[in-house]
Amino acid sequence: MITFNHIQRHYQLGSQSVPALKSVSGEIQSGEMVALCGPSGSGKSTLLNILGLLDMQYQGDVTLNGEAVPRAPKQAARIRRSQMGFIFQRFNLVPVMSALENVAYPLMLNGLDRKQQIAQATRMLDMVGLQDYIHHRPDNLSGGQQQRVAIARAMVHHPSVVIADEPTASLDSKTANLVVDIMRDLGHEMNTTFVIATHDSRMASRCNRTIELLDGELHAHNSNLGVISWAS
């Protein structure tokens, strides 16, 4: 479970302090697939970065699996490596590495031996339907295939949370639906929580819930909590 309580984040623009988040609170249950939605400037990317331990310059409290997340950079990095995966709009694959090497990279960072790296990375690429492309480099893969490699990389070490930033924005509808299906299936199988910032209604409608942000605040909906709405 992820909880965030009274999160405030301000950015300094010259002599002005501009609020990006205004005392935002909520919780995300283990295994949920939750979409953070809202227009540009609503605060969703800021909240995503805070929940992903990429931004520590905030006020408030965040807990992961019942424990307060550390603010120290080295400790936060250790948690990101061991308990989190990340998926980006532009894939962020290492261009000189094969699909297998890209997926194995987090395992190397976590200290697994080469045999384990290859075995687990190969299995993950098989799970996302890329068993025939393990030796291809990113520039020899389509956009959808690159995103599937990125999903395999994010999931290969069985993280408790995956943070995804606009994972379907650059994909056509058919490919986007395939990517969402893969994320949902892997999330269910591994009981992984997905927190996804998106403008894409295709993505949001397939998530368990949406959290709507507007001008740095949670936008009220007809729900028990008053701030979170169930996606249809």
Buried (B, 14 or more C-beta within 10 A) or exposed (E): BBBBEEBBBBEEEEEEEEBBBBBBBBBBEEBBBBBBBBEEBBBBBBBBBBBBBBBBEBEBEBBBBEEEBBEEEEEBBBBBBBBBBBBBBEBBBEEEBBBBBBBBBBBBEBEBEEEBBBBBBBEBBEBBEBEEBBEBBBEEBEBBBBBBBBBBBBBBBBBBBBBBBBBBBBBEEEBBBBBBEBBBEBBEEBEBBBBBBBBBEBBBEBBBBBBBBBBBBBBEBEEEEEBBBEBE
